[in-house]
């Protein structure tokens, strides 16, 4: 029997994203199995769990082996707290100094890497009497955020000696996990810093989903699991890779709202980028680029209707798209599946020359999410 839960958002549409919580649990357990004994796991649920719904997924992730959760912003962390998620939550992104007090009151762990962060944390402690929980972010080569390697040891020692801080960890982010040579440069920089400081009691994390599959870093006692949780693989390098068994989590479905006939020579949708050759039977579904399906996929993707493959035709519009269902028995209300375990969003990413992460995040815009187990 399939159990279903649905988020309390717009449910008066015939298109939706379906999230398989059993597969989420399977993926987390599989990643945990591939993680060395004694190494913790942080489940990354930023960007609303890559479009899958962080509040709904968090309990499953924690029950399946996650020790911590990672978000991009204070607001994302506060959303989880309001949903009664009580584990440690690390804000991986840069925290505005004026918002540090909010993070402290919400019991969020924040990333720090500047004097301004230290000053803001001290003021937050003075005002609240609560020591801000912090992880120091190192920039080992991403050139995005973090304390530079040259300044890292001095900064970390200041953090260690600050009596107004609850110092919990140090981390960095791999920029080219798919490139072994460039990644080794980052690992060497990381090791250089870690070897010069007192790490007693600290959580040390450098490896993301791809990194954990490909590299062994002794100076690390926590891995961050991101895209793998959702059943998708990141770009991986050549050579030895320890790939966990992952199952896709997200499906995209819509019901046919209209079936009509296009005669020979007639065009379909804006710009008539598809022209009927012979009489064609056309199905329309209420799903478009405002829902996160890129318009640039027009005339390039397919779906499954009653067990048979059907091709999308004409330009994808803001709210609707059309499929050629000629020679297929179908009625309004029948479901066309665009994404499932056999039709990965990786196929769309390859067509567009982008990554699967971007596309899953797009699908959170206004589609209702249905959760199954």
VOPAGU-2260 file (C-alpha; in pm, 1 decimal, decimal comma):
REM VOPAGU-2260
SITE   aa  ch    i         X         Y         Z
SITE  UNK   A    0       0,0       0,0       0,0
SITE  UNK   A    1     125,9     347,3     -82,9
SITE  UNK   A    2      93,8     605,6     192,9
SITE  UNK   A    3      63,8     964,9      76,0
SITE  UNK   A    4     120,5    1299,7     244,0
SITE  UNK   A    5      75,2    1632,2      74,4
SITE  UNK   A    6     207,4    1977,4     156,0
SITE  UNK   A    7     -48,5    2240,1     248,4
SITE  UNK   A    8      -4,7    2451,3     -64,8
SITE  UNK   A    9    -191,8    2487,9    -391,8
SITE  UNK   A   10    -354,6    2149,9    -455,3
SITE  UNK   A   11    -611,2    2256,2    -711,7
SITE  UNK   A   12    -392,0    2172,3   -1009,2
SITE  UNK   A   13    -352,3    1870,8   -1231,5
SITE  UNK   A   14      28,7    1878,3   -1215,3
SITE  UNK   A   15     252,4    1792,5    -923,4
SITE  UNK   A   16     592,2    1675,2    -800,2
SITE  UNK   A   17     592,1    1339,3    -625,0
SITE  UNK   A   18     859,4    1265,7    -362,6
SITE  UNK   A   19     933,4     906,6    -263,8
SITE  UNK   A   20    1033,1     912,6     104,4
SITE  UNK   A   21    1123,7     544,0     100,3
SITE  UNK   A   22    1386,5     619,6    -162,9
SITE  UNK   A   23    1512,7     911,6      47,1
SITE  UNK   A   24    1558,8     670,4     335,6
SITE  UNK   A   25    1724,2     413,6     110,0
SITE  UNK   A   26    1969,8     672,0     -24,4
SITE  UNK   A   27    2061,1     798,6     320,1
SITE  UNK   A   28    2121,2     446,2     447,4
SITE  UNK   A   29    2328,6     364,4     139,3
SITE  UNK   A   30    2543,3     676,0     186,2
SITE  UNK   A   31    2578,6     591,8     555,4
SITE  UNK   A   32    2693,1     240,9     463,3
SITE  UNK   A   33    2967,5     391,9     244,8
SITE  UNK   A   34    3081,1     626,7     521,5
SITE  UNK   A   35    3375,7     518,6     741,0
SITE  UNK   A   36    3289,9     408,9    1093,3
SITE  UNK   A   37    3296,9     701,7    1333,2
SITE  UNK   A   38    3248,6     964,2    1062,1
SITE  UNK   A   39    2934,9    1175,1    1102,5
SITE  UNK   A   40    2695,6    1270,4     823,2
SITE  UNK   A   41    2547,9    1611,8     756,2
SITE  UNK   A   42    2246,5    1608,2     523,5
SITE  UNK   A   43    2231,0    1920,2     308,4
SITE  UNK   A   44    1872,3    2047,9     280,9
SITE  UNK   A   45    1941,7    2397,5     147,1
SITE  UNK   A   46    1721,6    2544,7    -127,4
SITE  UNK   A   47    1425,4    2364,6      29,7
SITE  UNK   A   48    1611,7    2034,4       2,0
SITE  UNK   A   49    1704,0    2099,2    -361,3
SITE  UNK   A   50    1336,5    2150,3    -437,3
SITE  UNK   A   51    1219,3    1837,0    -255,2
SITE  UNK   A   52    1087,5    2003,7      62,1
SITE  UNK   A   53    1322,0    2037,0     360,9
SITE  UNK   A   54    1058,5    2032,9     635,6
SITE  UNK   A   55     901,1    1715,0     502,7
SITE  UNK   A   56    1231,9    1536,3     437,2
SITE  UNK   A   57    1414,2    1627,1     759,2
SITE  UNK   A   58    1250,7    1363,1     984,6
SITE  UNK   A   59    1323,1    1086,9     731,2
SITE  UNK   A   60    1685,5    1197,6     691,4
SITE  UNK   A   61    1744,9    1208,6    1065,6
SITE  UNK   A   62    1580,1     870,4    1116,3
SITE  UNK   A   63    1796,2     723,6     839,6
SITE  UNK   A   64    2136,0     826,3     972,1
SITE  UNK   A   65    2190,6    1201,5     938,2
SITE  UNK   A   66    2362,7    1356,9    1241,6
SITE  UNK   A   67    2316,1    1720,1    1136,3
SITE  UNK   A   68    2136,7    1925,8     873,0
SITE  UNK   A   69    2290,4    2194,2     654,2
SITE  UNK   A   70    2109,9    2497,8     513,8
SITE  UNK   A   71    2215,9    2801,4     311,6
SITE  UNK   A   72    2062,2    3079,0     519,1
SITE  UNK   A   73    1924,9    3167,1     860,7
SITE  UNK   A   74    1571,2    3177,8     721,3
SITE  UNK   A   75    1599,6    2817,5     603,2
SITE  UNK   A   76    1717,2    2714,9     948,5
SITE  UNK   A   77    1437,9    2904,4    1121,0
SITE  UNK   A   78    1183,0    2727,6     898,8
SITE  UNK   A   79    1312,2    2392,7    1025,1
SITE  UNK   A   80    1304,2    2509,0    1386,5
SITE  UNK   A   81     945,0    2624,3    1347,2
SITE  UNK   A   82     866,9    2273,3    1219,4
SITE  UNK   A   83    1008,1    2133,3    1547,6
SITE  UNK   A   84    1329,5    1997,4    1393,2
SITE  UNK   A   85    1561,9    1988,7    1695,3
SITE  UNK   A   86    1893,0    1851,7    1563,6
SITE  UNK   A   87    2200,3    2067,9    1506,6
SITE  UNK   A   88    2156,7    2284,6    1197,9
SITE  UNK   A   89    2457,8    2444,6    1028,9
SITE  UNK   A   90    2413,4    2754,8     813,1
SITE  UNK   A   91    2665,5    2684,5     537,5
SITE  UNK   A   92    2639,3    3024,1     370,8
SITE  UNK   A   93    2755,0    3367,4     479,1
SITE  UNK   A   94    2546,6    3506,1     765,3
SITE  UNK   A   95    2477,0    3883,0     772,4
SITE  UNK   A   96    2634,1    4032,8    1083,4
SITE  UNK   A   97    2305,4    4203,4    1171,2
SITE  UNK   A   98    2129,0    3864,6    1178,1
SITE  UNK   A   99    2366,3    3678,3    1410,4
SITE  UNK   A  100    2139,6    3733,7    1710,2
SITE  UNK   A  101    1848,2    3575,7    1523,7
SITE  UNK   A  102    2062,1    3268,8    1455,3
SITE  UNK   A  103    2164,0    3248,9    1821,4
SITE  UNK   A  104    1804,6    3266,2    1943,6
SITE  UNK   A  105    1704,6    2995,2    1694,4
SITE  UNK   A  106    1990,3    2770,7    1813,7
SITE  UNK   A  107    2152,5    2764,6    1469,4
SITE  UNK   A  108    2521,3    2702,5    1410,4
SITE  UNK   A  109    2669,7    2965,3    1181,5
SITE  UNK   A  110    2971,5    2986,3     952,0
SITE  UNK   A  111    3223,9    3255,2    1041,5
SITE  UNK   A  112    3536,7    3375,6     862,7
SITE  UNK   A  113    3593,8    3745,0     941,7
SITE  UNK   A  114    3663,9    3992,6    1220,9
SITE  UNK   A  115    3317,4    4136,3    1160,5
SITE  UNK   A  116    3168,5    3796,0    1240,0
SITE  UNK   A  117    3362,5    3781,1    1565,1
SITE  UNK   A  118    3246,0    4127,7    1665,6
SITE  UNK   A  119    2882,5    4042,5    1582,9
SITE  UNK   A  120    2902,2    3717,5    1776,9
SITE  UNK   A  121    3041,7    3897,9    2080,5
SITE  UNK   A  122    2760,8    4153,3    2072,0
SITE  UNK   A  123    2502,2    3877,4    2033,4
SITE  UNK   A  124    2646,4    3702,4    2338,6
SITE  UNK   A  125    2636,5    4024,5    2542,0
SITE  UNK   A  126    2271,4    4084,3    2449,1
SITE  UNK   A  127    2142,1    3728,0    2485,5
SITE  UNK   A  128    2378,1    3556,6    2727,0
SITE  UNK   A  129    2395,5    3268,1    2477,3
SITE  UNK   A  130    2723,9    3169,3    2315,7
SITE  UNK   A  131    2687,2    3161,4    1935,6
SITE  UNK   A  132    2758,0    2817,8    1791,9
SITE  UNK   A  133    3009,8    2848,6    1509,6
SITE  UNK   A  134    3205,2    2658,2    1247,2
SITE  UNK   A  135    3498,9    2833,3    1080,0
SITE  UNK   A  136    3482,7    2831,5     699,4
SITE  UNK   A  137    3814,7    2801,5     513,0
SITE  UNK   A  138    3867,1    2903,8     152,3
SITE  UNK   A  139    4098,8    2638,8      11,2
SITE  UNK   A  140    4035,0    2721,2    -354,3
SITE  UNK   A  141    3666,3    2783,4    -417,2
SITE  UNK   A  142    3723,7    3160,4    -399,9
SITE  UNK   A  143    3369,5    3217,9    -279,9
SITE  UNK   A  144    3357,6    3267,5      98,8
SITE  UNK   A  145    3587,2    3172,3     383,9
SITE  UNK   A  146    3903,4    3280,6     563,2
SITE  UNK   A  147    4215,0    3258,5     346,3
SITE  UNK   A  148    4465,9    2981,7     412,2
SITE  UNK   A  149    4732,6    3237,6     500,3
SITE  UNK   A  150    4514,6    3385,5     777,4
SITE  UNK   A  151    4338,3    3067,7     884,4
SITE  UNK   A  152    4558,1    2946,5    1171,7
SITE  UNK   A  153    4562,7    3284,9    1347,3
SITE  UNK   A  154    4185,9    3324,7    1300,2
SITE  UNK   A  155    4107,0    2976,1    1427,3
SITE  UNK   A  156    4320,7    3032,7    1736,3
SITE  UNK   A  157    4126,5    3353,1    1807,4
SITE  UNK   A  158    3801,9    3159,4    1778,3
SITE  UNK   A  159    3935,0    2882,7    2001,2
SITE  UNK   A  160    4029,0    3138,0    2270,7
SITE  UNK   A  161    3708,8    3343,9    2251,3
SITE  UNK   A  162    3511,2    3280,4    2570,4
SITE  UNK   A  163    3193,4    3411,6    2407,5
SITE  UNK   A  164    3183,6    3141,0    2135,0
SITE  UNK   A  165    3077,0    2777,0    2123,2
SITE  UNK   A  166    3335,2    2658,9    1868,8
SITE  UNK   A  167    3214,6    2339,1    1703,6
SITE  UNK   A  168    3397,3    2282,1    1377,5
SITE  UNK   A  169    3598,3    2378,5    1070,8
SITE  UNK   A  170    3508,3    2315,2     709,1
SITE  UNK   A  171    3582,7    2395,2     349,2
SITE  UNK   A  172    3423,0    2318,7      12,0
SITE  UNK   A  173    3566,8    2137,0    -288,0
SITE  UNK   A  174    3544,4    2335,0    -610,3
SITE  UNK   A  175    3647,0    2057,7    -852,7
SITE  UNK   A  176    3570,3    1721,9    -697,8
SITE  UNK   A  177    3555,9    1580,1   -1049,9
SITE  UNK   A  178    3921,8    1681,3   -1103,3
SITE  UNK   A  179    4163,6    1479,6    -889,6
SITE  UNK   A  180    4464,5    1706,7    -943,3
SITE  UNK   A  181    4283,5    2026,4    -844,4
SITE  UNK   A  182    4110,0    1856,1    -554,2
SITE  UNK   A  183    4440,9    1731,7    -418,2
SITE  UNK   A  184    4563,7    2092,4    -406,1
SITE  UNK   A  185    4265,6    2180,9    -187,3
SITE  UNK   A  186    4315,3    1875,9      32,8
SITE  UNK   A  187    4682,9    1967,5      79,1
SITE  UNK   A  188    4586,9    2322,1     180,7
SITE  UNK   A  189    4328,5    2183,6     421,7
SITE  UNK   A  190    4579,5    1942,6     576,9
SITE  UNK   A  191    4835,0    2220,5     616,0
SITE  UNK   A  192    4593,8    2427,6     826,1
SITE  UNK   A  193    4452,7    2138,4    1028,1
SITE  UNK   A  194    4801,9    2013,7    1116,8
SITE  UNK   A  195    4882,1    2347,5    1284,7
SITE  UNK   A  196    4584,2    2376,9    1518,1
SITE  UNK   A  197    4425,0    2205,2    1815,5
SITE  UNK   A  198    4131,1    2009,3    1675,9
SITE  UNK   A  199    4020,1    1841,4    1999,1
SITE  UNK   A  200    3642,2    1819,2    2007,0
SITE  UNK   A  201    3597,0    1978,7    1665,8
SITE  UNK   A  202    3395,6    1853,1    1369,3
SITE  UNK   A  203    3611,6    1869,2    1054,9
SITE  UNK   A  204    3444,2    1846,3     716,7
SITE  UNK   A  205    3574,0    1888,7     363,1
SITE  UNK   A  206    3404,5    1613,0     159,2
SITE  UNK   A  207    3072,2    1662,6     -18,7
SITE  UNK   A  208    2875,4    1393,1    -204,3
SITE  UNK   A  209    3130,0    1365,6    -486,0
SITE  UNK   A  210    3427,2    1403,0    -254,0
SITE  UNK   A  211    3308,6    1125,5     -23,5
SITE  UNK   A  212    3283,1     889,4    -320,6
SITE  UNK   A  213    3635,2     960,1    -443,4
SITE  UNK   A  214    3874,4    1073,9    -172,0
SITE  UNK   A  215    4003,9     966,4     167,4
SITE  UNK   A  216    4094,1    1257,9     396,0
SITE  UNK   A  217    4208,4    1145,4     742,9
SITE  UNK   A  218    4175,6    1501,0     881,6
SITE  UNK   A  219    3798,3    1480,7     844,6
SITE  UNK   A  220    3534,2    1333,9    1074,5
SITE  UNK   A  221    3213,1    1437,8     897,7
SITE  UNK   A  222    3089,8    1412,4     539,3
SITE  UNK   A  223    2826,7    1637,1     383,0
SITE  UNK   A  224    2570,1    1449,4     176,4
SITE  UNK   A  225    2388,4    1666,5     -74,6
SITE  UNK   A  226    2266,6    1566,5    -420,2
SITE  UNK   A  227    2315,2    1196,4    -344,5
SITE  UNK   A  228    2035,6    1209,0     -87,0
SITE  UNK   A  229    1796,9    1285,2    -370,1
SITE  UNK   A  230    1906,7     990,1    -580,9
SITE  UNK   A  231    2127,1    1179,0    -824,1
SITE  UNK   A  232    2499,8    1153,1    -885,7
SITE  UNK   A  233    2732,0    1452,3    -919,0
SITE  UNK   A  234    3006,9    1474,9   -1179,9
SITE  UNK   A  235    3275,7    1224,9   -1083,2
SITE  UNK   A  236    3640,6    1186,3   -1185,4
SITE  UNK   A  237    3801,7     899,5   -1368,5
SITE  UNK   A  238    3948,8     623,9   -1155,6
SITE  UNK   A  239    3835,7     461,3    -835,2
SITE  UNK   A  240    3491,0     574,6    -724,0
SITE  UNK   A  241    3293,3     430,1    -434,2
SITE  UNK   A  242    2941,4     480,4    -567,1
SITE  UNK   A  243    2655,7     412,9    -324,8
SITE  UNK   A  244    2339,3     258,1    -461,6
SITE  UNK   A  245    2101,3     550,1    -511,3
SITE  UNK   A  246    1737,6     564,5    -618,0
SITE  UNK   A  247    1575,4     872,2    -776,3
SITE  UNK   A  248    1342,0    1048,5    -535,9
SITE  UNK   A  249    1150,7    1295,5    -752,1
SITE  UNK   A  250     880,8    1230,4   -1010,6
SITE  UNK   A  251     697,7    1492,4   -1217,0
SITE  UNK   A  252     344,3    1421,2   -1332,6
SITE  UNK   A  253      45,2    1597,9   -1484,7
SITE  UNK   A  254    -303,8    1503,2   -1597,1
SITE  UNK   A  255    -428,8    1561,8   -1949,3
SITE  UNK   A  256    -676,0    1851,2   -1947,5
SITE  UNK   A  257    -756,8    1854,4   -2319,1
SITE  UNK   A  258    -727,1    1627,9   -2624,2
SITE  UNK   A  259    -777,0    1768,5   -2970,5
SITE  UNK   A  260    -675,3    1720,1   -3332,7
SITE  UNK   A  261    -419,4    1914,6   -3534,4
SITE  UNK   A  262    -457,8    1881,3   -3909,1
SITE  UNK   A  263    -178,4    1839,6   -4161,8
SITE  UNK   A  264      28,9    2158,2   -4188,7
SITE  UNK   A  265    -103,7    2319,4   -3871,4
SITE  UNK   A  266     138,5    2454,0   -3613,6
SITE  UNK   A  267     138,2    2394,4   -3238,6
SITE  UNK   A  268     196,3    2652,9   -2962,7
SITE  UNK   A  269     364,3    2993,9   -2978,6
SITE  UNK   A  270     581,2    3042,8   -3285,2
SITE  UNK   A  271     463,7    2718,2   -3443,9
SITE  UNK   A  272     799,2    2549,4   -3379,9
SITE  UNK   A  273     621,8    2219,7   -3442,3
SITE  UNK   A  274     415,1    2157,6   -3754,2
SITE  UNK   A  275     185,6    1857,1   -3789,1
SITE  UNK   A  276     268,0    1614,4   -4068,2
SITE  UNK   A  277     -57,5    1439,3   -4121,7
SITE  UNK   A  278    -340,4    1446,9   -3868,8
SITE  UNK   A  279    -204,4    1439,9   -3512,6
SITE  UNK   A  280    -378,7    1387,7   -3179,9
SITE  UNK   A  281    -258,1    1646,0   -2928,2
SITE  UNK   A  282    -279,0    1630,7   -2547,7
SITE  UNK   A  283    -237,0    1938,3   -2329,2
SITE  UNK   A  284    -116,4    1927,7   -1968,1
SITE  UNK   A  285    -112,6    2220,4   -1719,4
SITE  UNK   A  286     263,6    2240,3   -1673,1
SITE  UNK   A  287     498,9    2505,8   -1805,2
SITE  UNK   A  288     810,5    2711,6   -1755,4
SITE  UNK   A  289     658,2    2900,4   -1461,3
SITE  UNK   A  290     653,5    2562,4   -1287,1
SITE  UNK   A  291    1024,9    2515,1   -1347,9
SITE  UNK   A  292    1032,7    2320,8   -1676,3
SITE  UNK   A  293    1274,5    2523,8   -1891,2
SITE  UNK   A  294    1128,7    2659,2   -2214,0
SITE  UNK   A  295    1454,2    2560,9   -2385,1
SITE  UNK   A  296    1346,6    2195,8   -2350,4
SITE  UNK   A  297    1069,9    2256,6   -2604,5
SITE  UNK   A  298    1046,2    1978,4   -2866,4
SITE  UNK   A  299    1330,4    1789,4   -2693,5
SITE  UNK   A  300    1173,9    1582,2   -2417,0
SITE  UNK   A  301     927,0    1299,7   -2380,3
SITE  UNK   A  302     685,7    1161,9   -2125,1
SITE  UNK   A  303     511,1     834,9   -2056,8
SITE  UNK   A  304     136,6     793,3   -2111,1
SITE  UNK   A  305     -32,9     462,3   -2035,0
SITE  UNK   A  306     300,7     282,6   -2060,6
SITE  UNK   A  307     400,2     435,8   -2393,3
SITE  UNK   A  308     648,5     711,5   -2472,0
SITE  UNK   A  309     504,7    1036,5   -2605,3
SITE  UNK   A  310     693,8    1341,0   -2731,7
SITE  UNK   A  311     647,4    1698,0   -2620,2
SITE  UNK   A  312     573,7    1924,6   -2915,6
SITE  UNK   A  313     565,4    2299,0   -2970,2
SITE  UNK   A  314     706,0    2564,0   -2743,0
SITE  UNK   A  315     656,5    2504,0   -2371,8
SITE  UNK   A  316     444,0    2794,8   -2252,2
SITE  UNK   A  317     423,0    2959,1   -1911,1
SITE  UNK   A  318     151,4    2728,0   -1778,6
SITE  UNK   A  319      97,7    2451,9   -2033,7
SITE  UNK   A  320     265,0    2218,9   -2279,9
SITE  UNK   A  321     151,1    1977,6   -2548,3
SITE  UNK   A  322     230,2    1616,7   -2637,7
SITE  UNK   A  323     174,6    1417,4   -2955,6
SITE  UNK   A  324     -36,2    1118,1   -2847,6
SITE  UNK   A  325    -135,8     999,1   -3195,0
SITE  UNK   A  326    -223,0     626,6   -3198,9
SITE  UNK   A  327    -245,4     605,2   -2820,2
SITE  UNK   A  328    -572,3     538,6   -2640,5
SITE  UNK   A  329    -611,4     812,5   -2382,2
SITE  UNK   A  330    -870,1    1028,0   -2208,6
SITE  UNK   A  331    -865,4    1357,8   -2025,9
SITE  UNK   A  332    -752,6    1290,8   -1672,0
SITE  UNK   A  333    -491,8    1034,4   -1774,2
SITE  UNK   A  334    -145,7    1100,5   -1632,6
SITE  UNK   A  335     163,4    1188,9   -1834,7
SITE  UNK   A  336     481,4    1125,4   -1637,3
SITE  UNK   A  337     778,4    1340,8   -1733,0
SITE  UNK   A  338    1025,8    1231,9   -1464,1
SITE  UNK   A  339    1047,9     908,3   -1267,9
SITE  UNK   A  340    1295,5     632,5   -1183,8
SITE  UNK   A  341    1331,4     547,2   -1554,4
SITE  UNK   A  342    1341,8     904,8   -1685,0
SITE  UNK   A  343    1599,3    1096,0   -1484,0
SITE  UNK   A  344    1630,4    1471,4   -1466,8
SITE  UNK   A  345    1989,6    1406,7   -1575,2
SITE  UNK   A  346    1851,6    1367,4   -1927,7
SITE  UNK   A  347    1717,5    1722,7   -1914,2
SITE  UNK   A  348    2045,1    1849,7   -1768,9
SITE  UNK   A  349    2241,1    1690,8   -2051,7
SITE  UNK   A  350    2016,7    1852,5   -2312,7
SITE  UNK   A  351    2061,2    2194,5   -2153,0
SITE  UNK   A  352    2429,2    2163,5   -2066,3
SITE  UNK   A  353    2363,0    2224,9   -1697,6
SITE  UNK   A  354    2353,6    2020,3   -1375,9
SITE  UNK   A  355    2074,4    1819,4   -1216,6
SITE  UNK   A  356    2089,4    2037,6    -900,3
SITE  UNK   A  357    1968,3    2344,4   -1088,0
SITE  UNK   A  358    1670,3    2171,0   -1241,6
SITE  UNK   A  359    1539,3    2006,4    -924,5
SITE  UNK   A  360    1553,5    2345,9    -751,7
SITE  UNK   A  361    1347,6    2503,8   -1029,0
SITE  UNK   A  362    1058,9    2263,7    -974,8
SITE  UNK   A  363     978,1    2404,1    -631,0
SITE  UNK   A  364     832,8    2730,4    -763,8
SITE  UNK   A  365     459,4    2659,6    -751,4
SITE  UNK   A  366     402,9    2287,6    -799,8
SITE  UNK   A  367     232,2    2103,1    -515,2
SITE  UNK   A  368     445,7    1824,6    -370,6
SITE  UNK   A  369     299,2    1487,6    -285,3
SITE  UNK   A  370     498,1    1262,3     -49,6
SITE  UNK   A  371     469,5     886,1     -78,1
SITE  UNK   A  372     614,4     594,5     112,9
